[in-house]
Every structure is written in structure tokens, then in C-alpha cells.
Amino acid sequence: MHGIERTRKMERTSDENNRVRQIVFRYSDGRTLTFVPESGREFFSEDDMLELKRIVSRASATAEWAEAAGRAGGF
């Protein structure tokens, strides 16, 4: 994953700008991974966002440790 980009449409009210419709991960090789809210919902809830943050944090920590172990000769 390269980084984080946040896009807003500024013509909306500030309350509507805080809502998230989709989350897209773009990888350096051109692949994308898109998360959308559950069926029947237009936006992610705050709980959804916190859970996704927890999952991404855990996955990135695991990947960083695997990369570090590979550089150190493995376990």
C-alpha cells in the first residue's frame, strides 16, 4: 500500500463531509481493494470505521514484522 488519500466534495455541508461512502486501497502494482458499507446502507458507521482501522493496523503490523524477519534472515 502506498499511502492514504482522502477526497472530499466541498459543496456539501460539514456534517455530510464526515460521512464515508467507500474506502479504496490502491497498491503500487495497480491493484485496488474497495470496501463499501453493508447492504442497504449508504455510509459507513463510526463503529465500522473503528473496526476497519483495527483490522488494517493489525494487518500492517503483521506485514512489517514479516518484512523485518525476512531482512534478518528469518526465524
mmJSON file of the N, C-alpha and C atoms, coordinates in Angstrom:
{"data_MODEL":{"atom_site":{
"group_PDB":["ATOM","ATOM","ATOM","ATOM","ATOM","ATOM","ATOM","ATOM","ATOM","ATOM","ATOM","ATOM","ATOM","ATOM","ATOM","ATOM","ATOM","ATOM","ATOM","ATOM","ATOM","ATOM","ATOM","ATOM","ATOM","ATOM","ATOM","ATOM","ATOM","ATOM","ATOM","ATOM","ATOM","ATOM","ATOM","ATOM","ATOM","ATOM","ATOM","ATOM","ATOM","ATOM","ATOM","ATOM","ATOM","ATOM","ATOM","ATOM","ATOM","ATOM","ATOM","ATOM","ATOM","ATOM","ATOM","ATOM","ATOM","ATOM","ATOM","ATOM","ATOM","ATOM","ATOM","ATOM","ATOM","ATOM","ATOM","ATOM","ATOM","ATOM","ATOM","ATOM","ATOM","ATOM","ATOM","ATOM","ATOM","ATOM","ATOM","ATOM","ATOM","ATOM","ATOM","ATOM","ATOM","ATOM","ATOM","ATOM","ATOM","ATOM","ATOM","ATOM","ATOM","ATOM","ATOM","ATOM","ATOM","ATOM","ATOM","ATOM","ATOM","ATOM","ATOM","ATOM","ATOM","ATOM","ATOM","ATOM","ATOM","ATOM","ATOM","ATOM","ATOM","ATOM","ATOM","ATOM","ATOM","ATOM","ATOM","ATOM","ATOM","ATOM","ATOM","ATOM","ATOM","ATOM","ATOM","ATOM","ATOM","ATOM","ATOM","ATOM","ATOM","ATOM","ATOM","ATOM","ATOM","ATOM","ATOM","ATOM","ATOM","ATOM","ATOM","ATOM","ATOM","ATOM","ATOM","ATOM","ATOM","ATOM","ATOM","ATOM","ATOM","ATOM","ATOM","ATOM","ATOM","ATOM","ATOM","ATOM","ATOM","ATOM","ATOM","ATOM","ATOM","ATOM","ATOM","ATOM","ATOM","ATOM","ATOM","ATOM","ATOM","ATOM","ATOM","ATOM","ATOM","ATOM","ATOM","ATOM","ATOM","ATOM","ATOM","ATOM","ATOM","ATOM","ATOM","ATOM","ATOM","ATOM","ATOM","ATOM","ATOM","ATOM","ATOM","ATOM","ATOM","ATOM","ATOM","ATOM","ATOM","ATOM","ATOM","ATOM","ATOM","ATOM","ATOM","ATOM","ATOM","ATOM","ATOM","ATOM","ATOM","ATOM","ATOM","ATOM","ATOM","ATOM","ATOM","ATOM","ATOM","ATOM","ATOM","ATOM","ATOM"],
"id":[1,2,3,4,5,6,7,8,9,10,11,12,13,14,15,16,17,18,19,20,21,22,23,24,25,26,27,28,29,30,31,32,33,34,35,36,37,38,39,40,41,42,43,44,45,46,47,48,49,50,51,52,53,54,55,56,57,58,59,60,61,62,63,64,65,66,67,68,69,70,71,72,73,74,75,76,77,78,79,80,81,82,83,84,85,86,87,88,89,90,91,92,93,94,95,96,97,98,99,100,101,102,103,104,105,106,107,108,109,110,111,112,113,114,115,116,117,118,119,120,121,122,123,124,125,126,127,128,129,130,131,132,133,134,135,136,137,138,139,140,141,142,143,144,145,146,147,148,149,150,151,152,153,154,155,156,157,158,159,160,161,162,163,164,165,166,167,168,169,170,171,172,173,174,175,176,177,178,179,180,181,182,183,184,185,186,187,188,189,190,191,192,193,194,195,196,197,198,199,200,201,202,203,204,205,206,207,208,209,210,211,212,213,214,215,216,217,218,219,220,221,222,223,224,225],
"type_symbol":["N","C","C","N","C","C","N","C","C","N","C","C","N","C","C","N","C","C","N","C","C","N","C","C","N","C","C","N","C","C","N","C","C","N","C","C","N","C","C","N","C","C","N","C","C","N","C","C","N","C","C","N","C","C","N","C","C","N","C","C","N","C","C","N","C","C","N","C","C","N","C","C","N","C","C","N","C","C","N","C","C","N","C","C","N","C","C","N","C","C","N","C","C","N","C","C","N","C","C","N","C","C","N","C","C","N","C","C","N","C","C","N","C","C","N","C","C","N","C","C","N","C","C","N","C","C","N","C","C","N","C","C","N","C","C","N","C","C","N","C","C","N","C","C","N","C","C","N","C","C","N","C","C","N","C","C","N","C","C","N","C","C","N","C","C","N","C","C","N","C","C","N","C","C","N","C","C","N","C","C","N","C","C","N","C","C","N","C","C","N","C","C","N","C","C","N","C","C","N","C","C","N","C","C","N","C","C","N","C","C","N","C","C","N","C","C","N","C","C","N","C","C","N","C","C"],
"label_atom_id":["N","CA","C","N","CA","C","N","CA","C","N","CA","C","N","CA","C","N","CA","C","N","CA","C","N","CA","C","N","CA","C","N","CA","C","N","CA","C","N","CA","C","N","CA","C","N","CA","C","N","CA","C","N","CA","C","N","CA","C","N","CA","C","N","CA","C","N","CA","C","N","CA","C","N","CA","C","N","CA","C","N","CA","C","N","CA","C","N","CA","C","N","CA","C","N","CA","C","N","CA","C","N","CA","C","N","CA","C","N","CA","C","N","CA","C","N","CA","C","N","CA","C","N","CA","C","N","CA","C","N","CA","C","N","CA","C","N","CA","C","N","CA","C","N","CA","C","N","CA","C","N","CA","C","N","CA","C","N","CA","C","N","CA","C","N","CA","C","N","CA","C","N","CA","C","N","CA","C","N","CA","C","N","CA","C","N","CA","C","N","CA","C","N","CA","C","N","CA","C","N","CA","C","N","CA","C","N","CA","C","N","CA","C","N","CA","C","N","CA","C","N","CA","C","N","CA","C","N","CA","C","N","CA","C","N","CA","C","N","CA","C","N","CA","C","N","CA","C","N","CA","C","N","CA","C","N","CA","C","N","CA","C"],
"label_alt_id":[null,null,null,null,null,null,null,null,null,null,null,null,null,null,null,null,null,null,null,null,null,null,null,null,null,null,null,null,null,null,null,null,null,null,null,null,null,null,null,null,null,null,null,null,null,null,null,null,null,null,null,null,null,null,null,null,null,null,null,null,null,null,null,null,null,null,null,null,null,null,null,null,null,null,null,null,null,null,null,null,null,null,null,null,null,null,null,null,null,null,null,null,null,null,null,null,null,null,null,null,null,null,null,null,null,null,null,null,null,null,null,null,null,null,null,null,null,null,null,null,null,null,null,null,null,null,null,null,null,null,null,null,null,null,null,null,null,null,null,null,null,null,null,null,null,null,null,null,null,null,null,null,null,null,null,null,null,null,null,null,null,null,null,null,null,null,null,null,null,null,null,null,null,null,null,null,null,null,null,null,null,null,null,null,null,null,null,null,null,null,null,null,null,null,null,null,null,null,null,null,null,null,null,null,null,null,null,null,null,null,null,null,null,null,null,null,null,null,null,null,null,null,null,null,null],
"label_comp_id":["MET","MET","MET","HIS","HIS","HIS","GLY","GLY","GLY","ILE","ILE","ILE","GLU","GLU","GLU","ARG","ARG","ARG","THR","THR","THR","ARG","ARG","ARG","LYS","LYS","LYS","MET","MET","MET","GLU","GLU","GLU","ARG","ARG","ARG","THR","THR","THR","SER","SER","SER","ASP","ASP","ASP","GLU","GLU","GLU","ASN","ASN","ASN","ASN","ASN","ASN","ARG","ARG","ARG","VAL","VAL","VAL","ARG","ARG","ARG","GLN","GLN","GLN","ILE","ILE","ILE","VAL","VAL","VAL","PHE","PHE","PHE","ARG","ARG","ARG","TYR","TYR","TYR","SER","SER","SER","ASP","ASP","ASP","GLY","GLY","GLY","ARG","ARG","ARG","THR","THR","THR","LEU","LEU","LEU","THR","THR","THR","PHE","PHE","PHE","VAL","VAL","VAL","PRO","PRO","PRO","GLU","GLU","GLU","SER","SER","SER","GLY","GLY","GLY","ARG","ARG","ARG","GLU","GLU","GLU","PHE","PHE","PHE","PHE","PHE","PHE","SER","SER","SER","GLU","GLU","GLU","ASP","ASP","ASP","ASP","ASP","ASP","MET","MET","MET","LEU","LEU","LEU","GLU","GLU","GLU","LEU","LEU","LEU","LYS","LYS","LYS","ARG","ARG","ARG","ILE","ILE","ILE","VAL","VAL","VAL","SER","SER","SER","ARG","ARG","ARG","ALA","ALA","ALA","SER","SER","SER","ALA","ALA","ALA","THR","THR","THR","ALA","ALA","ALA","GLU","GLU","GLU","TRP","TRP","TRP","ALA","ALA","ALA","GLU","GLU","GLU","ALA","ALA","ALA","ALA","ALA","ALA","GLY","GLY","GLY","ARG","ARG","ARG","ALA","ALA","ALA","GLY","GLY","GLY","GLY","GLY","GLY","PHE","PHE","PHE"],
"label_asym_id":["A","A","A","A","A","A","A","A","A","A","A","A","A","A","A","A","A","A","A","A","A","A","A","A","A","A","A","A","A","A","A","A","A","A","A","A","A","A","A","A","A","A","A","A","A","A","A","A","A","A","A","A","A","A","A","A","A","A","A","A","A","A","A","A","A","A","A","A","A","A","A","A","A","A","A","A","A","A","A","A","A","A","A","A","A","A","A","A","A","A","A","A","A","A","A","A","A","A","A","A","A","A","A","A","A","A","A","A","A","A","A","A","A","A","A","A","A","A","A","A","A","A","A","A","A","A","A","A","A","A","A","A","A","A","A","A","A","A","A","A","A","A","A","A","A","A","A","A","A","A","A","A","A","A","A","A","A","A","A","A","A","A","A","A","A","A","A","A","A","A","A","A","A","A","A","A","A","A","A","A","A","A","A","A","A","A","A","A","A","A","A","A","A","A","A","A","A","A","A","A","A","A","A","A","A","A","A","A","A","A","A","A","A","A","A","A","A","A","A","A","A","A","A","A","A"],
"label_entity_id":["1","1","1","1","1","1","1","1","1","1","1","1","1","1","1","1","1","1","1","1","1","1","1","1","1","1","1","1","1","1","1","1","1","1","1","1","1","1","1","1","1","1","1","1","1","1","1","1","1","1","1","1","1","1","1","1","1","1","1","1","1","1","1","1","1","1","1","1","1","1","1","1","1","1","1","1","1","1","1","1","1","1","1","1","1","1","1","1","1","1","1","1","1","1","1","1","1","1","1","1","1","1","1","1","1","1","1","1","1","1","1","1","1","1","1","1","1","1","1","1","1","1","1","1","1","1","1","1","1","1","1","1","1","1","1","1","1","1","1","1","1","1","1","1","1","1","1","1","1","1","1","1","1","1","1","1","1","1","1","1","1","1","1","1","1","1","1","1","1","1","1","1","1","1","1","1","1","1","1","1","1","1","1","1","1","1","1","1","1","1","1","1","1","1","1","1","1","1","1","1","1","1","1","1","1","1","1","1","1","1","1","1","1","1","1","1","1","1","1","1","1","1","1","1","1"],
"label_seq_id":[1,1,1,2,2,2,3,3,3,4,4,4,5,5,5,6,6,6,7,7,7,8,8,8,9,9,9,10,10,10,11,11,11,12,12,12,13,13,13,14,14,14,15,15,15,16,16,16,17,17,17,18,18,18,19,19,19,20,20,20,21,21,21,22,22,22,23,23,23,24,24,24,25,25,25,26,26,26,27,27,27,28,28,28,29,29,29,30,30,30,31,31,31,32,32,32,33,33,33,34,34,34,35,35,35,36,36,36,37,37,37,38,38,38,39,39,39,40,40,40,41,41,41,42,42,42,43,43,43,44,44,44,45,45,45,46,46,46,47,47,47,48,48,48,49,49,49,50,50,50,51,51,51,52,52,52,53,53,53,54,54,54,55,55,55,56,56,56,57,57,57,58,58,58,59,59,59,60,60,60,61,61,61,62,62,62,63,63,63,64,64,64,65,65,65,66,66,66,67,67,67,68,68,68,69,69,69,70,70,70,71,71,71,72,72,72,73,73,73,74,74,74,75,75,75],
"pdbx_PDB_ins_code":[null,null,null,null,null,null,null,null,null,null,null,null,null,null,null,null,null,null,null,null,null,null,null,null,null,null,null,null,null,null,null,null,null,null,null,null,null,null,null,null,null,null,null,null,null,null,null,null,null,null,null,null,null,null,null,null,null,null,null,null,null,null,null,null,null,null,null,null,null,null,null,null,null,null,null,null,null,null,null,null,null,null,null,null,null,null,null,null,null,null,null,null,null,null,null,null,null,null,null,null,null,null,null,null,null,null,null,null,null,null,null,null,null,null,null,null,null,null,null,null,null,null,null,null,null,null,null,null,null,null,null,null,null,null,null,null,null,null,null,null,null,null,null,null,null,null,null,null,null,null,null,null,null,null,null,null,null,null,null,null,null,null,null,null,null,null,null,null,null,null,null,null,null,null,null,null,null,null,null,null,null,null,null,null,null,null,null,null,null,null,null,null,null,null,null,null,null,null,null,null,null,null,null,null,null,null,null,null,null,null,null,null,null,null,null,null,null,null,null,null,null,null,null,null,null],
"Cartn_x":[0.852,0.0,0.903,0.598,1.418,1.176,-0.041,-0.345,-1.838,-2.229,-3.643,-4.006,-5.089,-5.606,-7.046,-7.392,-8.774,-9.34,-10.481,-11.104,-12.435,-12.694,-13.96,-14.586,-15.893,-16.627,-17.044,-16.435,-16.598,-17.934,-18.741,-20.012,-21.055,-20.778,-21.72,-21.529,-22.528,-22.406,-21.356,-20.864,-19.785,-20.234,-21.494,-21.98,-21.908,-22.258,-22.226,-20.802,-19.849,-18.46,-17.834,-18.409,-17.859,-18.317,-19.154,-19.651,-18.747,-18.554,-17.674,-18.505,-18.448,-19.207,-18.42,-17.102,-16.285,-14.837,-14.112,-12.692,-11.97,-10.975,-10.254,-8.774,-8.216,-6.785,-6.221,-5.209,-4.545,-3.114,-2.765,-1.44,-0.513,0.787,1.77,1.739,1.266,1.202,-0.102,-0.925,-2.151,-3.419,-3.283,-4.48,-5.2,-6.512,-7.29,-8.143,-8.438,-9.326,-10.319,-11.605,-12.631,-13.561,-13.744,-14.7,-15.899,-17.106,-18.34,-19.187,-20.112,-20.965,-21.827,-22.333,-23.214,-24.409,-24.993,-26.15,-27.249,-27.806,-28.895,-28.447,-27.131,-26.619,-25.802,-25.949,-25.241,-23.847,-23.686,-22.431,-21.941,-20.624,-20.064,-20.459,-20.685,-20.923,-19.565,-19.577,-18.329,-17.763,-18.633,-18.178,-17.512,-18.084,-17.476,-16.061,-15.911,-14.613,-13.595,-14.011,-13.098,-12.67,-13.603,-13.275,-12.322,-12.564,-11.675,-10.281,-10.217,-8.923,-8.173,-8.88,-8.249,-7.69,-8.471,-8.052,-6.84,-6.877,-5.769,-4.508,-4.653,-3.494,-2.857,-3.678,-3.162,-2.478,-3.095,-2.509,-1.193,-1.146,0.09,1.208,0.888,1.905,2.443,1.565,1.987,2.898,2.526,3.336,4.7,4.737,6.01,6.921,6.352,7.166,7.677,6.847,7.273,8.4,8.3,9.335,10.631,10.533,11.713,12.37,11.582,12.117,12.822,12.282,12.899,14.262,14.373,15.653,16.672,16.191,17.109,17.476,17.014,17.358,16.286,15.156,14.022,14.165,13.137,13.11,13.179],
"Cartn_y":[-1.161,0.0,1.231,2.21,3.412,4.447,4.744,5.786,5.984,7.085,7.372,8.662,8.616,9.813,9.986,11.164,11.441,12.477,12.164,13.062,13.548,14.843,15.431,16.23,16.325,17.218,18.404,19.543,20.683,21.409,21.085,21.782,21.283,20.227,19.689,20.367,20.201,20.766,19.998,20.596,19.967,18.631,18.5,17.238,16.129,16.422,15.415,15.067,15.974,15.697,14.656,14.435,13.47,12.046,11.856,10.53,9.896,8.584,7.866,6.878,6.998,6.105,4.869,5.007,3.864,4.12,3.033,3.097,2.277,2.894,2.222,2.152,0.945,0.745,0.578,1.374,1.277,0.806,-0.289,-0.869,-0.392,-0.45,0.06,-0.687,-1.923,-2.681,-2.451,-1.487,-1.13,-1.787,-2.766,-3.411,-2.462,-2.673,-1.907,-2.86,-2.447,-3.173,-2.156,-2.365,-1.382,-1.957,-1.194,-1.536,-0.612,-1.178,-0.4,-0.769,0.114,-0.192,-1.433,-1.983,-3.146,-2.844,-3.88,-3.74,-2.922,-1.992,-1.174,0.092,0.261,1.47,2.286,3.59,4.473,4.842,4.898,5.343,4.343,4.372,3.597,4.247,3.427,3.961,4.185,4.901,5.121,3.794,2.882,1.557,0.793,0.892,0.243,0.768,2.089,2.719,2.28,2.218,1.8,0.345,-0.508,-1.922,-2.076,-1.345,-1.41,-0.887,0.174,0.706,-0.353,-1.058,-2.106,-3.214,-3.628,-4.703,-4.281,-3.065,-2.584,-2.413,-1.901,-1.741,-3.085,-4.073,-5.408,-6.029,-5.904,-6.475,-5.796,-4.479,-3.773,-4.114,-4.282,-4.667,-6.063,-6.976,-8.327,-8.295,-7.497,-7.387,-6.774,-5.759,-5.132,-6.123,-6.933,-7.923,-8.991,-9.401,-10.407,-9.869,-8.611,-7.987,-7.873,-7.47,-7.352,-8.699,-9.736,-11.076,-11.556,-11.229,-11.606,-10.944,-9.695,-8.967,-9.508,-10.014,-10.502,-11.973,-12.563,-13.967,-14.943,-14.431,-15.299,-15.905,-16.628,-17.277,-18.749],
"Cartn_z":[0.0,0.0,0.0,-0.856,-0.993,0.096,0.406,1.363,1.474,2.059,2.278,1.568,0.842,0.178,0.614,1.055,1.46,0.512,-0.082,-1.043,-0.498,-0.631,-0.177,-1.302,-1.253,-2.138,-1.276,-1.495,-0.599,-0.735,-1.733,-1.862,-0.864,-0.154,0.83,2.18,3.059,4.405,5.184,6.253,7.025,7.628,8.031,8.577,7.539,6.303,5.249,4.84,5.038,4.684,5.597,6.762,7.702,7.417,6.449,6.105,5.056,5.174,4.257,3.459,2.124,1.238,0.83,0.674,0.312,0.707,0.872,1.199,0.147,-0.499,-1.58,-1.228,-1.235,-1.088,-2.487,-2.826,-4.13,-3.895,-4.536,-4.374,-5.486,-5.246,-6.202,-7.534,-7.538,-8.793,-9.566,-9.099,-9.817,-9.294,-8.432,-7.872,-6.924,-6.754,-5.789,-4.96,-3.762,-2.865,-2.339,-2.616,-2.258,-1.191,-0.127,0.923,0.778,0.874,0.815,2.037,2.442,3.604,3.363,4.435,4.336,3.442,2.914,2.029,2.696,1.942,2.445,3.161,3.326,3.989,3.006,3.06,2.133,2.651,3.976,4.57,5.608,5.887,6.987,8.309,9.326,10.675,11.339,12.448,13.181,13.679,14.114,14.557,13.417,12.214,11.044,10.811,10.902,10.653,11.711,12.968,14.029,13.843,13.441,13.212,12.027,10.955,9.791,10.157,10.95,11.402,12.204,13.074,13.887,12.999,12.009,11.106,10.279,9.739,8.907,9.754,10.965,11.85,12.168,12.469,12.784,11.574,10.402,9.188,8.82,8.963,8.607,9.589,10.874,11.852,11.536,11.165,10.804,9.58,8.584,7.373,7.675,8.548,8.912,9.633,10.543,11.245,10.284,9.339,8.363,7.5,7.101,6.295,7.093,8.354,9.209,9.425,9.627,9.828,8.555,7.405,6.14,5.961,6.38,6.268,7.257,8.387,9.438,9.245,8.159,7.908,8.308,8.764,9.112,10.497,10.896,12.202,12.023],
"occupancy":[1.0,1.0,1.0,1.0,1.0,1.0,1.0,1.0,1.0,1.0,1.0,1.0,1.0,1.0,1.0,1.0,1.0,1.0,1.0,1.0,1.0,1.0,1.0,1.0,1.0,1.0,1.0,1.0,1.0,1.0,1.0,1.0,1.0,1.0,1.0,1.0,1.0,1.0,1.0,1.0,1.0,1.0,1.0,1.0,1.0,1.0,1.0,1.0,1.0,1.0,1.0,1.0,1.0,1.0,1.0,1.0,1.0,1.0,1.0,1.0,1.0,1.0,1.0,1.0,1.0,1.0,1.0,1.0,1.0,1.0,1.0,1.0,1.0,1.0,1.0,1.0,1.0,1.0,1.0,1.0,1.0,1.0,1.0,1.0,1.0,1.0,1.0,1.0,1.0,1.0,1.0,1.0,1.0,1.0,1.0,1.0,1.0,1.0,1.0,1.0,1.0,1.0,1.0,1.0,1.0,1.0,1.0,1.0,1.0,1.0,1.0,1.0,1.0,1.0,1.0,1.0,1.0,1.0,1.0,1.0,1.0,1.0,1.0,1.0,1.0,1.0,1.0,1.0,1.0,1.0,1.0,1.0,1.0,1.0,1.0,1.0,1.0,1.0,1.0,1.0,1.0,1.0,1.0,1.0,1.0,1.0,1.0,1.0,1.0,1.0,1.0,1.0,1.0,1.0,1.0,1.0,1.0,1.0,1.0,1.0,1.0,1.0,1.0,1.0,1.0,1.0,1.0,1.0,1.0,1.0,1.0,1.0,1.0,1.0,1.0,1.0,1.0,1.0,1.0,1.0,1.0,1.0,1.0,1.0,1.0,1.0,1.0,1.0,1.0,1.0,1.0,1.0,1.0,1.0,1.0,1.0,1.0,1.0,1.0,1.0,1.0,1.0,1.0,1.0,1.0,1.0,1.0,1.0,1.0,1.0,1.0,1.0,1.0,1.0,1.0,1.0,1.0,1.0,1.0,1.0,1.0,1.0,1.0,1.0,1.0],
"B_iso_or_equiv":[0.0,0.0,0.0,0.0,0.0,0.0,0.0,0.0,0.0,0.0,0.0,0.0,0.0,0.0,0.0,0.0,0.0,0.0,0.0,0.0,0.0,0.0,0.0,0.0,0.0,0.0,0.0,0.0,0.0,0.0,0.0,0.0,0.0,0.0,0.0,0.0,0.0,0.0,0.0,0.0,0.0,0.0,0.0,0.0,0.0,0.0,0.0,0.0,0.0,0.0,0.0,0.0,0.0,0.0,0.0,0.0,0.0,0.0,0.0,0.0,0.0,0.0,0.0,0.0,0.0,0.0,0.0,0.0,0.0,0.0,0.0,0.0,0.0,0.0,0.0,0.0,0.0,0.0,0.0,0.0,0.0,0.0,0.0,0.0,0.0,0.0,0.0,0.0,0.0,0.0,0.0,0.0,0.0,0.0,0.0,0.0,0.0,0.0,0.0,0.0,0.0,0.0,0.0,0.0,0.0,0.0,0.0,0.0,0.0,0.0,0.0,0.0,0.0,0.0,0.0,0.0,0.0,0.0,0.0,0.0,0.0,0.0,0.0,0.0,0.0,0.0,0.0,0.0,0.0,0.0,0.0,0.0,0.0,0.0,0.0,0.0,0.0,0.0,0.0,0.0,0.0,0.0,0.0,0.0,0.0,0.0,0.0,0.0,0.0,0.0,0.0,0.0,0.0,0.0,0.0,0.0,0.0,0.0,0.0,0.0,0.0,0.0,0.0,0.0,0.0,0.0,0.0,0.0,0.0,0.0,0.0,0.0,0.0,0.0,0.0,0.0,0.0,0.0,0.0,0.0,0.0,0.0,0.0,0.0,0.0,0.0,0.0,0.0,0.0,0.0,0.0,0.0,0.0,0.0,0.0,0.0,0.0,0.0,0.0,0.0,0.0,0.0,0.0,0.0,0.0,0.0,0.0,0.0,0.0,0.0,0.0,0.0,0.0,0.0,0.0,0.0,0.0,0.0,0.0,0.0,0.0,0.0,0.0,0.0,0.0],
"pdbx_formal_charge":[null,null,null,null,null,null,null,null,null,null,null,null,null,null,null,null,null,null,null,null,null,null,null,null,null,null,null,null,null,null,null,null,null,null,null,null,null,null,null,null,null,null,null,null,null,null,null,null,null,null,null,null,null,null,null,null,null,null,null,null,null,null,null,null,null,null,null,null,null,null,null,null,null,null,null,null,null,null,null,null,null,null,null,null,null,null,null,null,null,null,null,null,null,null,null,null,null,null,null,null,null,null,null,null,null,null,null,null,null,null,null,null,null,null,null,null,null,null,null,null,null,null,null,null,null,null,null,null,null,null,null,null,null,null,null,null,null,null,null,null,null,null,null,null,null,null,null,null,null,null,null,null,null,null,null,null,null,null,null,null,null,null,null,null,null,null,null,null,null,null,null,null,null,null,null,null,null,null,null,null,null,null,null,null,null,null,null,null,null,null,null,null,null,null,null,null,null,null,null,null,null,null,null,null,null,null,null,null,null,null,null,null,null,null,null,null,null,null,null,null,null,null,null,null,null],
"auth_seq_id":[1,1,1,2,2,2,3,3,3,4,4,4,5,5,5,6,6,6,7,7,7,8,8,8,9,9,9,10,10,10,11,11,11,12,12,12,13,13,13,14,14,14,15,15,15,16,16,16,17,17,17,18,18,18,19,19,19,20,20,20,21,21,21,22,22,22,23,23,23,24,24,24,25,25,25,26,26,26,27,27,27,28,28,28,29,29,29,30,30,30,31,31,31,32,32,32,33,33,33,34,34,34,35,35,35,36,36,36,37,37,37,38,38,38,39,39,39,40,40,40,41,41,41,42,42,42,43,43,43,44,44,44,45,45,45,46,46,46,47,47,47,48,48,48,49,49,49,50,50,50,51,51,51,52,52,52,53,53,53,54,54,54,55,55,55,56,56,56,57,57,57,58,58,58,59,59,59,60,60,60,61,61,61,62,62,62,63,63,63,64,64,64,65,65,65,66,66,66,67,67,67,68,68,68,69,69,69,70,70,70,71,71,71,72,72,72,73,73,73,74,74,74,75,75,75],
"auth_comp_id":["MET","MET","MET","HIS","HIS","HIS","GLY","GLY","GLY","ILE","ILE","ILE","GLU","GLU","GLU","ARG","ARG","ARG","THR","THR","THR","ARG","ARG","ARG","LYS","LYS","LYS","MET","MET","MET","GLU","GLU","GLU","ARG","ARG","ARG","THR","THR","THR","SER","SER","SER","ASP","ASP","ASP","GLU","GLU","GLU","ASN","ASN","ASN","ASN","ASN","ASN","ARG","ARG","ARG","VAL","VAL","VAL","ARG","ARG","ARG","GLN","GLN","GLN","ILE","ILE","ILE","VAL","VAL","VAL","PHE","PHE","PHE","ARG","ARG","ARG","TYR","TYR","TYR","SER","SER","SER","ASP","ASP","ASP","GLY","GLY","GLY","ARG","ARG","ARG","THR","THR","THR","LEU","LEU","LEU","THR","THR","THR","PHE","PHE","PHE","VAL","VAL","VAL","PRO","PRO","PRO","GLU","GLU","GLU","SER","SER","SER","GLY","GLY","GLY","ARG","ARG","ARG","GLU","GLU","GLU","PHE","PHE","PHE","PHE","PHE","PHE","SER","SER","SER","GLU","GLU","GLU","ASP","ASP","ASP","ASP","ASP","ASP","MET","MET","MET","LEU","LEU","LEU","GLU","GLU","GLU","LEU","LEU","LEU","LYS","LYS","LYS","ARG","ARG","ARG","ILE","ILE","ILE","VAL","VAL","VAL","SER","SER","SER","ARG","ARG","ARG","ALA","ALA","ALA","SER","SER","SER","ALA","ALA","ALA","THR","THR","THR","ALA","ALA","ALA","GLU","GLU","GLU","TRP","TRP","TRP","ALA","ALA","ALA","GLU","GLU","GLU","ALA","ALA","ALA","ALA","ALA","ALA","GLY","GLY","GLY","ARG","ARG","ARG","ALA","ALA","ALA","GLY","GLY","GLY","GLY","GLY","GLY","PHE","PHE","PHE"],
"auth_asym_id":["A","A","A","A","A","A","A","A","A","A","A","A","A","A","A","A","A","A","A","A","A","A","A","A","A","A","A","A","A","A","A","A","A","A","A","A","A","A","A","A","A","A","A","A","A","A","A","A","A","A","A","A","A","A","A","A","A","A","A","A","A","A","A","A","A","A","A","A","A","A","A","A","A","A","A","A","A","A","A","A","A","A","A","A","A","A","A","A","A","A","A","A","A","A","A","A","A","A","A","A","A","A","A","A","A","A","A","A","A","A","A","A","A","A","A","A","A","A","A","A","A","A","A","A","A","A","A","A","A","A","A","A","A","A","A","A","A","A","A","A","A","A","A","A","A","A","A","A","A","A","A","A","A","A","A","A","A","A","A","A","A","A","A","A","A","A","A","A","A","A","A","A","A","A","A","A","A","A","A","A","A","A","A","A","A","A","A","A","A","A","A","A","A","A","A","A","A","A","A","A","A","A","A","A","A","A","A","A","A","A","A","A","A","A","A","A","A","A","A","A","A","A","A","A","A"],
"auth_atom_id":["N","CA","C","N","CA","C","N","CA","C","N","CA","C","N","CA","C","N","CA","C","N","CA","C","N","CA","C","N","CA","C","N","CA","C","N","CA","C","N","CA","C","N","CA","C","N","CA","C","N","CA","C","N","CA","C","N","CA","C","N","CA","C","N","CA","C","N","CA","C","N","CA","C","N","CA","C","N","CA","C","N","CA","C","N","CA","C","N","CA","C","N","CA","C","N","CA","C","N","CA","C","N","CA","C","N","CA","C","N","CA","C","N","CA","C","N","CA","C","N","CA","C","N","CA","C","N","CA","C","N","CA","C","N","CA","C","N","CA","C","N","CA","C","N","CA","C","N","CA","C","N","CA","C","N","CA","C","N","CA","C","N","CA","C","N","CA","C","N","CA","C","N","CA","C","N","CA","C","N","CA","C","N","CA","C","N","CA","C","N","CA","C","N","CA","C","N","CA","C","N","CA","C","N","CA","C","N","CA","C","N","CA","C","N","CA","C","N","CA","C","N","CA","C","N","CA","C","N","CA","C","N","CA","C","N","CA","C","N","CA","C","N","CA","C","N","CA","C","N","CA","C","N","CA","C","N","CA","C","N","CA","C"],
"pdbx_PDB_model_num":[1,1,1,1,1,1,1,1,1,1,1,1,1,1,1,1,1,1,1,1,1,1,1,1,1,1,1,1,1,1,1,1,1,1,1,1,1,1,1,1,1,1,1,1,1,1,1,1,1,1,1,1,1,1,1,1,1,1,1,1,1,1,1,1,1,1,1,1,1,1,1,1,1,1,1,1,1,1,1,1,1,1,1,1,1,1,1,1,1,1,1,1,1,1,1,1,1,1,1,1,1,1,1,1,1,1,1,1,1,1,1,1,1,1,1,1,1,1,1,1,1,1,1,1,1,1,1,1,1,1,1,1,1,1,1,1,1,1,1,1,1,1,1,1,1,1,1,1,1,1,1,1,1,1,1,1,1,1,1,1,1,1,1,1,1,1,1,1,1,1,1,1,1,1,1,1,1,1,1,1,1,1,1,1,1,1,1,1,1,1,1,1,1,1,1,1,1,1,1,1,1,1,1,1,1,1,1,1,1,1,1,1,1,1,1,1,1,1,1,1,1,1,1,1,1]
}}}
